[in-house]
Amino acid sequence: MAVTFAGVKTLQSVGGGCIKAYWRHASSEFPIESYDVYIRPNNSDVFLSAYVWASLPYRSEGTSAILRTESDASTFLRNDITYYVGVRAKDITGLHDINTYIKAMKVVGDGSAPVEAPDRKIAKAV
């Protein structure tokens, strides 16, 4: 049985150069292992391995992530640039779904403003 997943549902600007992505739970004959979050600036062709921004472990209580980078690094999410985001699910057998749903959002802020977000470069499921 294939992994069934509707992909990214919505994006929300949270300021400070961050975007929060939301999705619904995936289903499969086997347990879901993770969600791969893809992000690419100015281009909607996001489902390439080069654009996997984070692979988040499955959590039954969380289907969202704040996308940002470390504040002391050059900010990946830059003010006034449109970013395209997609999410794909993977089960424990390694099978990914093949949804093609993407959402786009222009980033507000440059990462210098305080924002509640993870301290690491990888996304954090919330």
Secondary structure, DSSP 4 states (H G I P E B T S, - for coil): ---B---EEEEEEEETTEEEEEEPPPB-SS-EEEEEEEEEET-S---SGGGEEEEEEP-TT--EEEE---TTSPPSS-TT-EEEEEEEEEETTSPBP-----EEEE--S-S-S-----SSSS-EE-
